[in-house]
Amino acid sequence: IQTLNLDCNQIGAEGAKAIGNNLRESSIQTLDLGENEIGDEGAKAIGYNIKGSSIQELNMRKNKIGDEGIKVIAENLKGSSIRTLNMCENIIGDEGAKAIAKNFKETSIKELDLRCNSIGSEIENYLKGISNEVKG
């Protein structure tokens, strides 16, 4: 399987943990977990396992993910093969956005979507300054 789309299935944090625990052994390149209410705990489980996986496109929009969850994802983007990251419509604030910005230039990301979060304009402008592909 190269594409796994579980959009709108309400898998929750437990489902995300099960997927995360198996990412490195899979051949999945596109993972869509949008609208599954996975929260920070589920985001951490995915985040801890993206480095070393074959994931190139990760959609985690509308999952109630805050700063705690995105920080783990951000820490593991460096060295991952992720090129597209969709985190729109979550509850990411300035601290989470700063975590993404910290290592952004050292990632493979070509498209980052952070629309409809709780990111202040100062951080949003900084993110736009480091990449023309950031949607915010």
Buried (B, 14 or more C-beta within 10 A) or exposed (E): EEEBEBEEEEBBBEBBBEBBEEBEEBEBBBBBBBBBBBBBBBBBBBBBBBBEBBBBBBBBBBBBBBBBBBBBBBBBBBEBBBBBBBBBBBBBBBBBBBBBBBBBEEBEBEBBBBBBBEBEEEBBEBBEEEBEEBEB
